[in-house]
């Protein structure tokens, strides 16, 4: 026996729940399948358990895609302030942390509960522990084959997410379905992920694991100003996660670890100083870092004994610390997946396939990747709204 409905949403993450709730507002009979035992597992762990649910500074420039203009329409039609209105409607307390990031005061579970309540209020049926095995299109209808039986509908929304954080039950289902229906997949790679540094280089600094500093990290013509954290295998921290979305597997990044210090101020610390170089540098960096960064011979020299040129060279080293990247920590440690269903074959206004009417893709499964700081959640809400309001 085949069960009939109007819309089937595959995936109970941020984009899937929100799309289903919006579609339900249009009096559509909506069925959502989630293969995990509960919905919103990635929401639950986001933002250290407090969910950085949007960023008030969201703009198309905060997203990466082979079609960089694709996200504009959806972001314009459903903004961070629209989602904030919903959060406030549910009396969820929140705060701005840094750089426009909004977090729940208490728990990410509040966002999950809000989305599930919106689904319930709008008549959406959520079924967990259901695996989608195949989807076929016959005439104007889709047949969705699942572990709990077969279902017939007019519209299918793929909100199955990406490949990041496998313990949360991630899969390549969305990409498999997209390819089945003729869609191109932009190669998927880990993004917002710690970087691994060449072993000969990292061995010199791995014992400094846990040390962090304000920095400007750059690669080619892209740069980010946030903290960098030294790890056992390389570097992490917000600035590194950001730049990881732009670097190939092997690259050389530059880190300016004196972003607030001008060359004139730096030189002034040495000109008339009777202190040793290592003592002077310890005003700005932990002693362990200083000992690893410059030679023992230089450490012991008196500051005033250095020529202006030598001090300027040292400043240049601190401003352009070059690190040879040889890889990342992979999908296991990546916050998101870069790449996905090509946007060239989707409508930017509705998220509907240009190849298969009635088939939609939303959220992380699409080749739209946000910067760190709530942007990927905003893409989930915006793409979900575009899709949900367009369902016929």
CORPE-V746598 format. One record per helix or strand of 3 or more residues. SS is the DSSP state (h for helix, s for strand). FROM is the first residue (numbers start at 1). LEN is the number of residues. If there is no record, write none. Layout:
BEGIN
{{SS:FROM:LEN} {SS:FROM:LEN}}
END
This chain:
BEGIN
{{s:2:3} {s:7:4} {h:14:12} {s:30:5} {h:41:9} {s:52:4} {h:60:3} {h:72:6} {h:80:10} {s:94:3} {s:101:4} {h:109:13} {s:125:4} {s:132:7} {s:141:6} {s:149:5} {s:155:4} {h:166:3} {h:173:8} {s:185:7} {s:195:3} {h:199:10} {s:212:8} {s:222:9} {s:234:3} {h:238:7} {s:251:6} {h:263:9} {h:277:5} {h:287:7} {h:296:5} {h:303:3} {h:308:12} {s:321:8} {s:336:6} {h:343:3} {s:359:3} {h:363:3} {h:375:16}}
END
